[in-house]
Amino acid sequence: MISIVLTASAFSCKQEGIVAGFQDITDVVKNSEQYSKALNARANATKTFGEKFEILDVKKEGAILKIDFQGGCDLSNYKLIWDGKVMESYPEQVNLILVCQVPNDNQEECQAMVRHTLKADLTELVNFKADNVIVNLYSGSTTQHIVMDENGVVTNKPE
C-alpha cells in the first residue's frame, strides 16, 4: 500500500504552483476576455490595469520564460495572462500580458518597490518545442511592449 502511494506521488506532474516538477513556476492564465481588458486599459494613459511596475529583463531558458520586474506588492499579486491564441507564422507567436492585481483592502501592502522574477512554462501554451516561439510580452502597467524572438533576442518596441 505504501509503495503504491509513493509511486503515484512520484509520477504526479502538476500541483498547485508547480508545473512538471519545477518549483516557482507561475501558471499562465488563459483568458481572452481578461487579456483584452488589460490590453485596452494600458492603452489609456490615465488608467492602468492594477498596480504600477516595470519589466526590467526577459529571458528564455529552454521552455521557461523568466521575467524580471520591479514593482510594489508580493509576487503572488502578479499574473501572466495569455489570449489563448497561437499565431500561425514561422516561428509561431504568443501574446502575453503581465498584470498586478491587489484587492482594494490590501493597497497599503504595495508601497515598497521590490525586484521579482516570474517564471512561466511555455510548453503550457504550445504543443511543440517551446524554444521555437516568439513571445510578445506586454506590461499591464505601462505601454511597455517586449518581443523575444525564437533565439531569445529581446527587443523593446515603442508604443
C-alpha positions in Angstrom: 0.0 0.0 0.0 2.8 2.4 0.9 4.7 1.7 -2.3 1.5 2.5 -4.4 1.1 5.9 -2.7 4.8 6.7 -3.2 4.7 5.6 -6.9 1.6 7.7 -7.5 3.1 10.8 -5.9 6.4 10.4 -7.8 4.6 10.5 -11.2 2.3 13.4 -10.3 3.2 16.2 -12.8 1.2 19.2 -11.8 0.4 20.5 -8.4 -0.8 24.0 -7.4 2.1 26.4 -8.3 4.3 23.6 -9.7 4.4 22.6 -13.3 6.2 19.4 -14.4 8.3 19.3 -11.2 9.7 22.8 -11.5 9.3 25.0 -8.4 8.3 28.7 -8.5 6.6 28.3 -11.9 3.7 30.6 -12.3 0.6 29.2 -14.0 -0.3 31.2 -17.1 -4.0 32.3 -17.1 -5.7 31.5 -20.5 -8.5 34.1 -20.8 -9.0 36.2 -23.9 -11.5 38.5 -22.1 -9.0 39.4 -19.2 -6.2 39.7 -21.8 -8.3 42.2 -23.9 -9.4 44.1 -20.8 -5.8 44.5 -19.6 -4.5 45.5 -23.0 -7.3 48.1 -23.5 -6.7 49.6 -20.0 -3.0 50.1 -20.7 -3.8 52.0 -23.9 -5.4 54.7 -21.9 -2.6 56.8 -20.5 -4.6 57.9 -17.4 -5.5 54.3 -16.4 -3.5 51.2 -15.7 -4.7 47.7 -15.1 -3.7 47.1 -11.5 -0.6 48.4 -9.7 2.4 50.0 -11.4 5.6 48.0 -12.1 8.4 48.0 -14.7 9.7 45.0 -16.7 13.5 45.0 -16.4 14.5 41.9 -18.3 13.1 38.9 -20.2 15.0 35.6 -20.8 14.2 32.2 -22.0 15.9 29.1 -20.5 14.7 26.2 -22.6 10.9 26.3 -22.3 10.9 28.5 -19.2 10.2 32.2 -19.7 11.8 34.4 -17.0 10.5 37.9 -16.5 12.5 40.2 -14.1 10.5 43.2 -13.0 10.3 45.8 -10.2 7.1 46.8 -8.5 5.3 47.0 -5.2 3.3 44.1 -3.9 4.0 40.5 -3.4 4.8 38.2 -6.3 1.5 36.4 -5.6 -0.4 39.5 -6.8 1.1 39.3 -10.3 -0.3 37.1 -13.1 0.6 36.4 -16.6 -2.4 36.3 -18.9 -2.4 34.7 -22.4 -5.1 35.5 -25.0 -5.3 31.7 -25.8 -4.1 32.1 -29.4 -1.0 30.8 -31.2 -0.4 32.9 -34.2 0.5 30.7 -37.2 3.6 32.3 -38.5 7.1 30.9 -38.7 8.0 30.7 -36.0 4.7 30.8 -34.2 3.9 33.6 -31.8 2.0 34.0 -28.5 0.8 37.2 -26.8 1.1 37.6 -23.0 0.4 40.5 -20.6 1.8 40.8 -17.1 -0.6 42.5 -14.6 -0.6 43.2 -10.9 -3.9 42.9 -9.2 -4.4 43.7 -5.5 -7.7 43.6 -3.6 -8.8 47.1 -2.5 -8.3 46.3 1.2 -4.6 45.5 0.7 -3.5 48.6 -1.3 -1.1 49.7 1.5 0.9 46.5 1.2 2.2 47.6 -2.2 4.3 50.6 -1.3 7.9 49.4 -1.4 9.5 48.7 -4.8 10.7 45.1 -4.9 12.5 43.2 -7.7 10.8 39.9 -8.6 11.4 37.1 -11.1 8.3 35.4 -12.5 8.8 32.1 -14.4 6.3 30.5 -16.8 6.5 27.2 -18.7 5.9 28.0 -22.4 5.0 24.3 -23.1 1.7 25.0 -21.3 0.9 27.3 -24.3 2.1 25.5 -27.3 2.0 21.8 -28.3 5.5 21.8 -29.8 9.0 22.7 -28.8 8.5 25.9 -26.8 12.0 27.1 -27.5 10.9 27.9 -31.1 8.3 30.5 -30.4 8.2 34.3 -30.5 6.8 35.9 -27.3 5.1 39.3 -27.4 5.0 40.4 -23.8 3.0 43.5 -22.7 3.1 45.3 -19.4 -0.3 45.9 -17.9 1.1 48.8 -16.0 2.7 50.9 -18.8 2.8 50.9 -22.6 5.9 48.7 -22.5 6.0 46.0 -25.2 8.8 43.5 -25.4 9.3 41.0 -28.2 11.5 37.9 -27.6 12.3 36.0 -30.8 12.9 32.3 -31.1 16.6 32.8 -30.4 16.0 34.7 -27.2 16.8 38.1 -28.6 14.8 40.8 -26.8 13.6 44.0 -28.4 11.7 46.8 -26.7 9.0 48.0 -29.1 7.9 51.7 -29.0 4.2 52.1 -28.5 
